[in-house]
Amino acid sequence: MEELYTRIKQLERRRIEYFLDAPDNSHEQYSRDIREGVTDLLQEIPLNITADAKQYLVGKILNILPDYEPKCEEQLEQSLRANSTRTDAWLELGQCVWKKRDLIKAHACFKEAVEREPCLPAPKAFCLLSAALRALSDRCADNGQRVQMLNEALRLCHEALRLRKTYPFAYYSLANTFLARFFALQQNREDDLTLALNAFASALKMPTMVKNAVVAPEDLNENKNDTTAAKRQLPRPFISPDLHLNYGIALYYAQFYAKALAQFRRALAIEPHFGQAKHQLDSARQFLCALRDGLNKKGNIARRRLRTLLDTFPLKAATLMAEQHFVMRMKPARTLAICSTLDDLIATSSTANYIGLSLSAVASAAPAIVASVTVRCVGVVSNEEKIPSVIICVDRSSVVVALSVYNCSAKFGALIGDTFTIIQPNLIRFRWKDLGLDDDDNDKKKKECSRSKDGGGGGAGVDKPAVVVVSVDDDDIEAKSAVAVAANKTAENHQKDDDDDAEQCLLMIRIINPSRQLLKNGKPLSSLDCAFAAMSIETQQMQMGNRPRAE
């Protein structure tokens, strides 16, 4: 029986790591291979066991399949009718019905598993119950009740970590719950986002200790040169495409764009057919390219219009009263430092050392001085995710910056020429080449070239260009040489432009609390502009028909 459980663990691990070993295989081939493994395991179930134990094993093995299997639910229910004290069967049944999106039944199964062992429930049971509560909270119309459910989900995650401090699945569940609460409440609660990022990072650091997966010592003595056997003894990393996707989403909303893109790519490396990860990567690429174009072209407005906007820039005194009123509302009292340009803002001692920090971090680091800067709108950037609202602006010296505004309603918007004054701005700077988007494009072009060569390469059905020999005089040769030199110079200039774009540093200002940080045309934002509706982002844990990666 122990050998069978070892084989089950190995197949579960193979399901998770399948595309790392066979990245070019189709999803259909993946499903066939896993089903073949399941069929083989079913043949290995011992005959000399009780009926309920056999039904449990059949259900557990069928649950390895990525999609819902009716026979799996049937076998587990029969096993529990015969022996309702089997906690692991309740967990398997909950994961099975989750695949068909029966969240209420899944929650009941996980709750039953926790209550069946009141003295020492498994940490996995707490994590799964937490995931069910989090998923059910999305269905709550009452935001207060939703937050209560999320707080209870957090408590369950902490309880799981109390039982096993190095349990990666518990950190993963904790991170997802913090992320869900961040979007359920106003997104100015950056503590939840920071806690989610820390928990995601901890989940990736914690190894997974796979029970019964250690190679026997006698086998190692016989195969000392077998590196595969040696690796199987080491703690296994916690691998989950869903974890990398959700981690990427958290990083993306924190505007750590390079790290977010890296997580989306890692999710696709683990599961190349992961549609949600592809969508997130494509959406991020589209937004960041639009952001770069908007900054490079300064909103793409005519030069004459831009010059008019700069010449009619409002005087500092026009917004001084409103700015001072904003600062007076802060506790403790602060000193206002008005910056004429973005360069002055970067050089201001209160912000120069805090670029990229959260609003609360900047406030605590520089309690005495509050900086402000005024810019004018020259365009907007479309954002499929809706959050944040991104406005392209210029300062008095024509330096361009993008305002990313969180916690604003759909009513909030900007017209070309609108003036925005930012109090206590949080500057974010990043280089385009660090995003790796050009590398993605180059890889795609290489694959297309490779496919065209494989399909064409002088084979049948491909016409080769005919070679025509003609006689030319010296003047023709000189003229063609001049054209070639000009073409080379053009290519070199294009390459230089590409290199300059890669080295370009993009500048953004992150605004978390617009009602306290932003003046529009010299006035505070209206209540309609700042009206907040709770946002639901469905984290991918136990989505896409997959079981949670709990090991």
C-alpha positions as CSV (number, residue, x, y, z in Angstrom):
1,M,0.0,0.0,0.0
2,E,2.9,2.4,0.8
3,E,4.3,1.8,-2.7
4,L,0.9,2.7,-4.2
5,Y,0.7,6.0,-2.3
6,T,4.2,6.8,-3.5
7,R,3.1,6.2,-7.1
8,I,0.1,8.4,-6.6
9,K,2.3,11.2,-5.3
10,Q,4.6,10.8,-8.3
11,L,1.7,11.1,-10.7
12,E,0.4,14.2,-8.9
13,R,3.8,15.7,-9.2
14,R,4.1,14.7,-12.9
15,R,0.7,16.4,-13.6
16,I,2.1,19.7,-12.1
17,E,5.6,19.5,-13.8
18,Y,4.4,17.9,-17.1
19,F,5.0,20.9,-19.4
20,L,8.4,21.6,-17.8
21,D,9.6,18.3,-19.2
22,A,7.6,18.4,-22.4
23,P,6.9,22.1,-23.3
24,D,6.0,21.3,-26.9
25,N,3.2,18.8,-26.1
26,S,-0.4,19.7,-26.7
27,H,-3.0,20.0,-24.0
28,E,-4.7,17.0,-25.5
29,Q,-1.5,14.9,-25.2
30,Y,-1.2,16.1,-21.6
31,S,-4.7,14.9,-20.8
32,R,-4.1,11.5,-22.5
33,D,-0.8,10.9,-20.7
34,I,-2.3,11.8,-17.2
35,R,-5.3,9.6,-17.9
36,E,-3.1,6.7,-18.9
37,G,-1.2,7.1,-15.6
38,V,-4.5,7.1,-13.7
39,T,-5.7,4.0,-15.5
40,D,-2.4,2.2,-14.5
41,L,-2.8,3.2,-10.9
42,L,-6.4,1.9,-10.7
43,Q,-5.1,-1.5,-11.7
44,E,-2.7,-1.5,-8.7
45,I,-5.3,-1.1,-6.0
46,P,-5.0,-4.1,-3.7
47,L,-7.9,-6.6,-3.5
48,N,-7.6,-7.4,0.2
49,I,-8.8,-4.1,1.5
50,T,-12.2,-2.9,2.8
51,A,-14.9,-1.7,0.4
52,D,-14.8,1.9,1.7
53,A,-10.9,2.0,1.5
54,K,-11.1,0.8,-2.1
55,Q,-13.7,3.4,-3.0
56,Y,-11.6,6.1,-1.4
57,L,-8.5,5.0,-3.4
58,V,-10.5,5.0,-6.7
59,G,-11.8,8.5,-5.9
60,K,-8.4,9.8,-4.9
61,I,-6.7,8.5,-8.1
62,L,-9.5,9.8,-10.4
63,N,-9.1,13.2,-8.7
64,I,-5.6,13.5,-10.2
65,L,-7.3,14.1,-13.6
66,P,-7.4,17.9,-14.3
67,D,-11.1,17.9,-15.1
68,Y,-14.2,16.9,-13.1
69,E,-14.9,13.2,-13.2
70,P,-18.4,12.1,-12.1
71,K,-17.2,8.6,-11.0
72,C,-14.7,10.3,-8.7
73,E,-17.5,12.1,-6.8
74,E,-19.6,8.9,-6.7
75,Q,-16.8,6.7,-5.3
76,L,-15.8,9.3,-2.6
77,E,-19.5,9.7,-1.5
78,Q,-19.9,5.9,-1.2
79,S,-16.7,5.7,0.9
80,L,-17.9,8.4,3.2
81,R,-21.3,6.8,3.6
82,A,-19.5,3.7,4.9
83,N,-17.0,5.6,7.0
84,S,-17.7,9.3,7.6
85,T,-14.7,9.8,9.9
86,R,-12.2,9.7,7.0
87,T,-10.9,13.3,6.9
88,D,-8.9,12.8,3.7
89,A,-11.9,11.6,1.9
90,W,-13.8,14.8,2.8
91,L,-10.9,16.9,1.4
92,E,-10.8,14.8,-1.8
93,L,-14.6,15.2,-2.3
94,G,-14.4,18.9,-1.7
95,Q,-11.6,19.3,-4.3
96,C,-13.6,17.1,-6.7
97,V,-16.8,19.1,-6.6
98,W,-14.9,22.4,-6.8
99,K,-13.9,21.4,-10.4
100,K,-17.6,21.7,-11.4
101,R,-17.9,25.0,-9.5
102,D,-20.1,23.6,-6.7
103,L,-18.5,26.0,-4.1
104,I,-21.2,25.5,-1.5
105,K,-20.7,21.7,-1.4
106,A,-16.9,22.1,-1.5
107,H,-17.1,24.5,1.5
108,A,-19.2,22.0,3.4
109,C,-16.8,19.2,2.7
110,F,-13.7,21.2,3.9
111,K,-15.6,22.4,7.0
112,E,-16.5,18.8,7.8
113,A,-12.8,17.8,7.4
114,V,-11.8,20.5,9.9
115,E,-14.5,19.6,12.4
116,R,-13.8,15.8,12.2
117,E,-10.4,16.4,13.8
118,P,-11.0,19.2,16.3
119,C,-7.8,18.4,18.2
120,L,-5.3,18.6,15.4
121,P,-6.8,19.2,11.9
122,A,-4.4,19.0,9.0
123,P,-3.1,22.4,7.8
124,K,-4.2,21.5,4.3
125,A,-7.8,21.4,5.6
126,F,-7.5,24.9,7.0
127,C,-6.1,26.2,3.7
128,L,-8.8,24.6,1.6
129,L,-11.6,25.9,3.8
130,S,-10.0,29.3,3.6
131,A,-10.0,29.1,-0.2
132,A,-13.7,28.1,-0.2
133,L,-14.6,31.1,2.0
134,R,-12.7,33.5,-0.2
135,A,-14.4,32.2,-3.3
136,L,-17.8,32.4,-1.7
137,S,-17.1,36.0,-0.5
138,D,-17.1,37.1,-4.2
139,R,-20.8,36.2,-4.3
140,C,-21.7,38.5,-1.4
141,A,-23.6,41.7,-2.4
142,D,-23.0,43.1,1.0
143,N,-19.4,44.4,1.2
144,G,-19.3,44.3,5.0
145,Q,-20.2,40.6,5.0
146,R,-17.7,40.0,2.3
147,V,-14.9,41.5,4.4
148,Q,-15.9,39.4,7.4
149,M,-15.6,36.2,5.3
150,L,-12.2,37.3,4.1
151,N,-11.1,38.0,7.7
152,E,-12.2,34.5,8.7
153,A,-10.3,33.1,5.7
154,L,-7.2,35.0,6.9
155,R,-7.6,33.5,10.4
156,L,-7.7,30.0,8.9
157,C,-4.5,30.6,6.9
158,H,-2.7,31.7,10.1
159,E,-4.0,28.6,11.9
160,A,-2.5,26.5,9.1
161,L,0.8,28.2,9.5
162,R,0.7,27.8,13.3
163,L,0.5,24.0,12.7
164,R,3.2,24.0,10.0
165,K,5.4,27.1,9.7
166,T,7.0,26.0,6.5
167,Y,3.9,25.0,4.6
168,P,4.1,26.7,1.2
169,F,0.4,26.1,0.3
170,A,-0.6,28.0,3.5
171,Y,1.5,31.0,2.4
172,Y,-0.1,30.8,-1.0
173,S,-3.6,30.8,0.5
174,L,-2.6,33.7,2.8
175,A,-1.3,35.7,-0.2
176,N,-4.5,35.1,-2.2
177,T,-6.7,36.2,0.7
178,F,-4.7,39.4,1.3
179,L,-5.0,40.2,-2.4
180,A,-8.7,39.6,-2.4
181,R,-9.2,41.9,0.7
182,F,-7.1,44.6,-1.1
183,F,-9.6,44.7,-3.9
184,A,-12.6,44.3,-1.7
185,L,-11.7,47.4,0.3
186,Q,-10.3,50.7,-1.1
187,Q,-7.0,50.1,-2.7
188,N,-5.4,52.7,-0.5
189,R,-4.9,49.9,2.0
190,E,-1.4,49.2,0.6
191,D,-0.6,47.1,3.7
192,D,-2.8,44.3,2.3
193,L,-1.0,44.4,-1.0
194,T,2.4,44.4,0.7
195,L,1.4,41.5,2.9
196,A,0.2,39.6,-0.2
197,L,3.5,40.2,-2.0
198,N,5.5,39.0,1.1
199,A,3.3,35.9,1.4
200,F,3.7,35.0,-2.3
201,A,7.5,35.3,-2.0
202,S,7.5,33.1,1.1
203,A,5.4,30.5,-0.7
204,L,8.1,30.3,-3.4
205,K,10.9,30.1,-0.9
206,M,9.4,27.2,1.1
207,P,10.2,23.7,-0.3
208,T,7.6,21.0,-0.5
209,M,8.5,17.9,1.4
210,V,6.9,15.1,-0.6
211,K,6.0,12.3,1.7
212,N,7.1,8.8,0.6
213,A,9.1,10.3,-2.3
214,V,12.6,9.6,-0.9
215,V,14.7,7.0,-2.6
216,A,15.7,4.0,-0.5
217,P,19.3,4.1,0.7
218,E,20.1,0.8,-0.9
219,D,18.9,2.1,-4.3
220,L,21.3,5.1,-3.9
221,N,24.2,2.8,-3.1
222,E,23.6,0.9,-6.3
223,N,23.1,4.1,-8.4
224,K,25.6,6.6,-7.0
225,N,26.0,8.2,-10.4
226,D,22.3,8.5,-10.9
227,T,21.7,12.2,-10.6
228,T,17.9,11.8,-11.0
229,A,17.8,9.6,-7.9
230,A,19.9,12.0,-5.9
231,K,17.6,14.9,-6.9
232,R,14.5,13.0,-5.6
233,Q,16.0,13.1,-2.1
234,L,16.1,16.9,-2.0
235,P,13.1,19.0,-0.9
236,R,10.9,19.7,-4.0
237,P,10.0,23.3,-4.9
238,F,6.4,24.4,-4.7
239,I,5.4,24.6,-8.3
240,S,2.1,26.2,-9.3
241,P,1.2,28.2,-12.4
242,D,-1.6,29.8,-10.5
243,L,0.7,31.0,-7.8
244,H,2.9,32.8,-10.4
245,L,-0.1,34.3,-12.1
246,N,-1.6,35.7,-8.9
247,Y,1.8,36.9,-7.7
248,G,2.2,38.6,-11.1
249,I,-1.2,40.3,-10.6
250,A,-0.2,41.6,-7.2
251,L,3.1,42.9,-8.6
252,Y,1.4,44.5,-11.5
253,Y,-1.0,46.5,-9.3
254,A,1.9,47.5,-7.2
255,Q,3.5,48.7,-10.4
256,F,6.6,46.4,-10.2
257,Y,6.1,45.8,-13.9
258,A,9.3,43.9,-14.7
259,K,8.8,41.5,-11.8
260,A,5.1,41.1,-12.8
261,L,6.0,40.2,-16.4
262,A,8.5,37.7,-15.2
263,Q,5.9,35.9,-13.1
264,F,3.4,35.8,-16.0
265,R,6.1,34.2,-18.1
266,R,7.0,31.7,-15.4
267,A,3.3,30.7,-15.2
268,L,3.3,30.0,-19.0
269,A,6.5,28.1,-18.7
270,I,4.9,25.7,-16.2
271,E,1.6,25.6,-18.1
272,P,1.9,26.9,-21.7
273,H,-1.8,26.5,-22.4
274,F,-2.9,28.6,-19.4
275,G,-5.3,31.1,-21.0
276,Q,-5.6,33.5,-18.1
277,A,-1.8,33.9,-17.9
278,K,-1.6,34.5,-21.6
279,H,-4.3,37.1,-21.3
280,Q,-2.6,38.9,-18.4
281,L,0.8,38.9,-20.2
282,D,-0.8,40.2,-23.5
283,S,-2.8,42.8,-21.6
284,A,0.2,44.0,-19.7
285,R,2.3,44.2,-22.9
286,Q,-0.4,46.2,-24.6
287,F,-0.7,48.6,-21.7
288,L,3.0,49.2,-21.3
289,C,3.6,49.7,-25.0
290,A,0.7,52.3,-25.0
291,L,2.3,53.9,-21.9
292,R,5.7,54.2,-23.6
293,D,4.2,55.6,-26.8
294,G,2.1,58.1,-24.8
295,L,5.2,59.2,-22.9
296,N,7.4,59.3,-26.0
297,K,4.9,61.3,-28.1
298,K,3.7,63.5,-25.2
299,G,0.1,62.4,-25.7
300,N,0.5,62.7,-29.5
301,I,-0.8,66.3,-29.5
302,A,0.4,68.9,-32.1
303,R,3.5,70.8,-31.2
304,R,1.6,74.1,-31.5
305,R,-1.0,72.9,-29.0
306,L,1.7,71.7,-26.7
307,R,3.5,75.1,-26.8
308,T,0.2,76.8,-26.0
309,L,-0.3,74.6,-23.0
310,L,3.1,75.3,-21.7
311,D,2.8,79.1,-22.3
312,T,-0.5,79.2,-20.4
313,F,0.7,77.1,-17.5
314,P,-1.1,78.3,-14.3
315,L,1.0,80.3,-11.8
316,K,2.0,78.8,-8.5
317,A,-0.2,81.2,-6.6
318,A,-3.3,79.8,-8.5
319,T,-3.3,76.6,-6.5
320,L,-1.3,77.6,-3.4
321,M,-4.4,78.1,-1.2
322,A,-5.8,74.7,-2.1
323,E,-2.5,73.0,-1.6
324,Q,-2.0,74.6,1.8
325,H,-5.5,73.5,2.7
326,F,-4.6,69.9,1.8
327,V,-1.5,70.0,3.9
328,M,-3.2,71.5,6.9
329,R,-5.6,68.5,7.0
330,M,-2.6,66.2,7.4
331,K,-1.7,64.9,10.9
332,P,0.9,65.7,12.1
333,A,1.3,69.1,10.4
334,R,3.7,69.2,7.5
335,T,5.6,71.9,5.6
336,L,4.7,72.3,2.0
337,A,7.5,72.3,-0.6
338,I,6.2,73.5,-4.0
339,C,8.3,72.1,-6.9
340,S,8.2,74.0,-10.2
341,T,9.2,71.0,-12.3
342,L,9.6,67.3,-12.0
343,D,13.3,67.7,-11.9
344,D,12.9,69.8,-8.8
345,L,10.6,67.2,-7.3
346,I,13.2,64.5,-7.9
347,A,15.9,66.7,-6.3
348,T,13.7,67.6,-3.3
349,S,15.1,66.0,-0.2
350,S,11.7,64.7,0.9
351,T,11.3,62.5,-2.1
352,A,14.6,62.0,-3.8
353,N,15.5,59.0,-1.6
354,Y,12.0,57.5,-1.6
355,I,11.3,56.8,-5.2
356,G,9.2,53.7,-5.6
357,L,8.1,53.6,-1.9
358,S,4.4,53.4,-0.8
359,L,2.6,56.6,0.3
360,S,2.8,55.5,3.9
361,A,6.5,54.7,3.7
362,V,7.2,58.2,2.2
363,A,5.1,59.8,4.9
364,S,6.9,58.1,7.7
365,A,10.3,58.6,6.2
366,A,9.9,62.3,5.6
367,P,7.4,63.6,8.2
368,A,8.4,67.2,8.1
369,I,8.1,68.1,4.4
370,V,5.4,67.5,1.8
371,A,6.3,68.1,-1.8
372,S,3.9,69.1,-4.5
373,V,4.1,69.5,-8.3
374,T,1.7,70.7,-10.9
375,V,1.4,69.2,-14.4
376,R,-1.0,69.5,-17.4
377,C,-2.8,66.7,-19.2
378,V,-1.7,66.0,-22.8
379,G,-3.4,62.6,-23.2
380,V,-4.7,59.4,-21.6
381,V,-3.6,55.8,-21.8
382,S,-6.3,53.1,-22.4
383,N,-6.1,50.4,-19.8
384,E,-8.1,47.2,-20.2
385,E,-7.8,46.5,-16.5
386,K,-9.5,49.9,-15.7
387,I,-7.3,50.3,-12.6
388,P,-5.4,52.5,-12.4
389,S,-6.6,55.4,-14.5
390,V,-3.5,56.7,-16.4
391,I,-3.0,60.3,-17.6
392,I,-0.1,61.6,-19.6
393,C,1.1,65.0,-18.4
394,V,3.9,67.5,-18.9
395,D,5.4,69.9,-16.4
396,R,6.4,73.5,-17.0
397,S,9.6,72.5,-18.7
398,S,7.9,70.0,-21.0
399,V,9.2,66.9,-19.1
400,V,6.6,64.2,-19.5
401,V,5.2,61.9,-16.7
402,A,2.3,59.5,-16.4
403,L,-0.1,59.8,-13.5
404,S,-1.5,56.5,-12.3
405,V,-4.6,57.2,-10.2
406,Y,-6.1,54.5,-8.0
407,N,-9.4,54.6,-6.0
408,C,-11.2,56.7,-8.6
409,S,-14.6,56.1,-10.0
410,A,-15.6,55.6,-13.7
411,K,-16.7,59.2,-13.6
412,F,-13.2,60.4,-13.1
413,G,-11.5,61.6,-16.3
414,A,-9.2,64.2,-17.8
415,L,-9.3,66.5,-20.8
416,I,-6.3,67.8,-22.6
417,G,-5.3,71.0,-20.9
418,D,-6.6,70.0,-17.4
419,T,-4.2,70.9,-14.6
420,F,-3.3,68.5,-11.9
421,T,-1.5,69.3,-8.7
422,I,-0.1,66.2,-6.8
423,I,0.5,66.4,-3.1
424,Q,3.1,64.0,-1.7
425,P,3.8,62.3,-5.0
426,N,5.2,58.8,-5.1
427,L,7.6,58.6,-8.0
428,I,8.2,55.4,-10.0
429,R,11.0,55.1,-12.5
430,F,11.8,52.0,-14.6
431,R,13.8,51.3,-17.8
432,W,12.1,49.8,-20.8
433,K,14.7,47.2,-21.4
434,D,14.2,45.8,-17.9
435,L,10.7,44.7,-18.9
436,G,12.0,42.2,-21.5
437,L,9.2,43.0,-24.0
438,D,11.7,43.5,-26.8
439,D,13.1,40.0,-26.0
440,D,9.6,38.6,-26.3
441,D,9.2,40.1,-29.7
442,N,12.6,38.8,-30.8
443,D,11.8,35.3,-29.6
444,K,8.5,35.4,-31.5
445,K,10.2,36.5,-34.7
446,K,12.8,33.8,-34.3
447,K,10.1,31.2,-34.0
448,E,8.3,32.5,-37.1
449,C,11.5,32.5,-39.1
450,S,12.2,28.9,-37.9
451,R,8.8,27.8,-39.0
452,S,9.2,29.5,-42.4
453,K,12.5,27.8,-42.9
454,D,11.2,24.4,-41.9
455,G,8.3,24.8,-44.2
456,G,10.2,26.4,-47.1
457,G,13.9,25.9,-47.0
458,G,14.2,25.0,-50.7
459,G,11.5,22.3,-50.5
460,A,8.8,21.6,-53.0
461,G,6.3,24.3,-53.6
462,V,8.7,27.1,-52.8
463,D,9.9,29.2,-55.8
464,K,13.4,30.4,-55.5
465,P,14.2,33.9,-57.0
466,A,15.8,33.6,-60.4
467,V,19.4,34.8,-60.7
468,V,19.8,37.3,-63.6
469,V,23.3,38.3,-64.7
470,V,23.6,41.7,-66.4
471,S,26.6,43.9,-67.3
472,V,26.9,47.3,-65.7
473,D,29.3,50.2,-66.1
474,D,31.4,52.0,-63.4
475,D,28.8,54.8,-62.9
476,D,26.1,52.2,-62.0
477,I,28.4,50.5,-59.5
478,E,29.2,53.8,-57.8
479,A,25.5,54.8,-57.6
480,K,24.5,51.4,-56.2
481,S,27.4,51.6,-53.7
482,A,26.1,55.0,-52.5
483,V,22.6,53.5,-52.1
484,A,24.0,50.6,-50.1
485,V,25.9,53.0,-47.8
486,A,22.8,55.1,-47.2
487,A,20.8,51.9,-46.4
488,N,23.5,50.8,-43.9
489,K,23.4,54.2,-42.2
490,T,19.6,54.1,-42.0
491,A,19.8,50.6,-40.4
492,E,22.4,51.8,-38.0
493,N,20.2,54.8,-37.0
494,H,17.2,52.5,-36.5
495,Q,19.4,50.2,-34.3
496,K,20.6,53.3,-32.3
497,D,16.9,54.4,-31.8
498,D,16.0,50.9,-30.6
499,D,19.0,51.0,-28.2
500,D,17.9,54.4,-26.9
501,D,14.3,53.2,-26.4
502,A,15.6,50.2,-24.4
503,E,17.7,52.5,-22.2
504,Q,14.8,55.0,-21.8
505,C,13.7,55.6,-18.2
506,L,10.0,56.0,-17.9
507,L,8.6,58.2,-15.1
508,M,5.2,57.7,-13.3
509,I,3.6,59.2,-10.3
510,R,1.5,56.8,-8.2
511,I,-1.6,58.3,-6.6
512,I,-3.3,56.0,-4.1
513,N,-5.6,58.4,-2.3
514,P,-6.8,61.0,-4.9
515,S,-9.2,62.7,-2.5
516,R,-6.2,63.7,-0.3
517,Q,-3.4,63.9,-3.0
518,L,-4.9,65.4,-6.1
519,L,-6.2,68.8,-7.2
520,K,-7.9,69.1,-10.6
521,N,-7.8,72.6,-12.1
522,G,-7.0,74.0,-8.6
523,K,-9.9,72.2,-6.8
524,P,-10.2,69.0,-4.8
525,L,-11.8,66.1,-6.6
526,S,-15.6,65.7,-6.3
527,S,-17.2,62.9,-4.4
528,L,-18.3,61.4,-7.7
529,D,-14.7,61.3,-8.9
530,C,-13.6,59.5,-5.8
531,A,-16.6,57.2,-5.4
532,F,-15.3,53.7,-4.8
533,A,-16.9,50.4,-5.8
534,A,-15.5,47.2,-4.3
535,M,-13.5,45.3,-7.0
536,S,-13.5,41.6,-7.3
537,I,-10.5,39.9,-8.9
538,E,-11.0,36.2,-8.8
539,T,-7.7,34.7,-7.9
540,Q,-6.8,31.6,-9.8
541,Q,-6.4,29.1,-7.0
542,M,-8.4,26.1,-7.8
543,Q,-9.6,27.7,-11.0
544,M,-9.3,26.5,-14.6
545,G,-10.6,23.0,-13.6
546,N,-7.4,22.3,-11.7
547,R,-7.0,21.1,-8.1
548,P,-5.1,23.4,-5.7
549,R,-1.4,22.5,-5.5
550,A,-1.5,21.4,-1.9
551,E,1.3,19.0,-1.1
